[in-house]
Amino acid sequence: MKKFTLLAASFLIASSANAGIVVAHDNFDGTSAGFSAGWATDITSAKNKPSLTNTDGNKSLTFGSNNDRAAYWKLAETQSGGIIVDFSFSYTGTLGNNDFMGLWLGDKDGPSIGLKSNCGNGSCTNDLYVRTVGTDGPWLLGSDLVAGQSYHLLGYLSKTDDSEFYNSFAAWMNPTAYEMTSLTGADKVATGASKIKSVSEIGIRTVNIDNKVKVSIDNLRVSEVPEPASLSLFGLALAGLGLASRRKRG
């Protein structure tokens, strides 16, 4: 029992870095685009496979054309509870109005988060969006992006008010360690019932990406939010660690 408790504690402590248990991830440094851990299949594309860009020895996945399913991944396990997604991204070139790169969950028309350049007033401001449904924002205030700079985007998709469909999507740009752990202080929370009850696939949709703009993503991670039973196990594991420590000192 002691050995099991210690192992459980180690697993949950390692998993609690962003308040979730990582179920799939990829830093795109492998030999094939899009396969690292937790995926049922390698990355695929409906048309042109996105390229792997190597910058100073670090690879990222780069999109230079448009497709509703520019890249998509099957999860090894379907998720129906709270889901955390986070990734880093950057772009090169000059944004025009409605240059778009969104990470969708469940379906290309499902909840999504990412870049949607907001340049209709002559200057691009508030260029990141999150939504559960529809085709517009809302936008993350203050997300005025700069070419060549890397940004970290975190999203928490959940079901509220006993909904059977995902209906809340919180988003953070460059979240702090505390925000990643507590999932509080979101820059924007999108609401509205989607048509998605569970997620077995995620993907990238690109629109208006051409030879003037290329968008890259890196360090993609999908996590499930622990159920109360898991959190109880975490507390039990920590208690076991404390007991083991006291016995050792005695």
N, C-alpha and C positions, 0 to 999 in steps of 0.2 A: 504493500500500500504506500509506503514511504517513497519507494522508487517511482511509482505511478504518479504520485502527487508532485514530485519534483519535476518529472517530465511534463506533466500537464501545465505546471506553473511556467516552465521554460517556454513551452509552445504559446501559451496565452500572452505572456509578457512580450514575446517577440512579435505576436500578432497585434498587440494593442497600440502599436506605434501610430496608427491613424484610426483608432477606434473600431477597427474591423479586422476580420480574418481574411488575408489575401487568398483569393481563389484562382487568380490568373494574372500573369504579368509578362512583360517583355520590354527589354531595353534595346532590342534590334541589333545587338552586337553579334548575333549568331550568323552562321553562313547562309541561312535562308530567312527571308523577310517574314517576321511575324510568328515564329514558334519559339517559345521559351518554356513556359510551364502553365498548366491549368487549362490549356486549350484542347478542344476535341480534334481540331484540324489546324493545319498550317494556314497562314494568311492567304486569302484568295481575292481575286478581283473579277468583276463582271466584264471589264474590258482591258485596259492597260494596267498591268501590275505596277504599283508605285515603286519608286526606286529607293535604294538605300544610299543615303548620302554620308560620306565619311569626312568628318571635320575634326582635325587634330586627334585622330584615332578613335573618335566617338561616332558611332553610326546612328542615324535617325531615319525615319520613314518620311519620304518627301513626295508631295502631290503637286503635279503641274498640269493636270487636266481635270475634266468634270465628269462625275458619275454619281448617281444616287447610292451606289454600293461600290465606291472607289476602292474600299478594302473592307473586309468583314471577317469576323472570328466567331467560331462556335465555342461556347463554354463547355467544359467537360461536365459541369453540373448545372442544371437549370436553377435559377435563383428566383424566389418569390417573396422574399423579405426585403429589408432595407439593403440598398446597394450603394457602395461608394466607388466612384471612378475618379482617377486622377492621372494626369499626364502633363508633360511639359511640351511647349510648342514655340515656334518662332516662324517668322516669314521674311522673305527677301523681296525687294521691289517696292512699288508704290501702290498702296491700296486704292481701289476705286469703290464706288457705291455698291454695297451688297456683295462684296467678295466674301465667300462663305466656305467654311470648313467646320462641319459639325460632327461630333461623336454621338451616334444614336444608340439607343438601347431597346432591344426587342424587335424593332422594325424601323425602316427608314423614315416613316411618318410618325414614329413614336417619340418619347421624350428625348431631348438632345441638348448638347451643351458645346460651346466653342466660339469660333470667330464668325461675326456677321458685321462687316464694316459698315459704319453708320455715317456715310459721307454725303447725305442728301442736302445738307445745308452749306456745302462747300468746304467743310473741314471735317476730318474723321475724328469723332469723339465717341467714347463709350462703345468700343468695338467688340465686346464680348457679350454673349447672350446665354440665357438658359430658358428652357420651356418644357412643359409637359405635353402640350398639344398646340396645334396651329402652325403658323409660318412666320410670325413676328417675334419680338423680344419676349420678355423684357430684358433690357440691357443692364449690365453691371456698371453702375456709375463710377466714373474715374478710370475706366479701362481704356485709356488713350494709348494705343500701342505704338511702338517704335520698331522700325525694321532692324533686323539683326539681333534684337534683344530676346532672351529666352524668358518665358512666363510659365508659371506653374498654375494649373487650373484644377480645382477640386470640386466634385459634385456629389451630393447625397440625395438619391432618389428613394422616396418612401411612400407608404400608404398611410393616410391620416383619417380620423373620424370613421374608423371601421370600414373604409372603402375596400372593395375587392380589386380595384384598379389603382395603379400608381397615380397619385394626384398632387404630389409635392416634390419639387426639385430645388434644393438649396445649392448655391454656387459661391465659391471663393476664388479670387485671383491672388496668387502668391500668399496662401494662408500661412499663419504662424503655426508653430508646433502645437501650441495650446488649442488653436482652432481645429487642427487636424485630429487631435485627440478627443476634444469635447464636442465637435460638430456644432459649435455655437458661433454667433457673430457673422453669419453669412452676409456677403455683399449684396445678394439678391436671392429671393425665394419665389420661384414660379409655382403657381397653383392652377388647378383645373384638371378634371378627370381625363386621363388618357384612355386608350383602348387596350392597354397592356396590363395583363395580370401577372405575368412571369417573364423572365428574360433568359433566353438560351443563346442569344446571339447579340453581338454588338458590331458596329461598323462605322465607317467614315463616309459622309456625303459631302461632295464638293460642288460648288456652283460659282461661275464667273472667275474661276482660277485659270489664268492663261499665261502667255509668255512674259507678262509684266509682273506676275506675282507667283511665287512658289511658297507653299506652306509645309513645314516639317513638324512631326510629333516624335516624342521620345518618352521612355520610362512610363509606358502605359501600364496601369494597374487596376484591377477590379477586385473589390473586397466585399464580403458580406458583413452586415452589422450583427454582432453576436446576439443571440436570443438571451432572455433573462437566465435560462438554465446555464448557459455558457458563462455568463457573468458570475453566477453563483459558484460555478466550478473554479473560476479565477480567484474568487475570494477564499474558497476552500484551499486552493493550491498555495496562496500566499500564507494562509494560516498554518498550513503544513510546513512551509519553509521556516516560519517563525518558531514553530515547535521544535523542528529539527535543529535549529540554531541554538535554542535554549538548552536542549539536551546535550549538545556537543560541548557547550560552555560548562555545563554542570559536571 
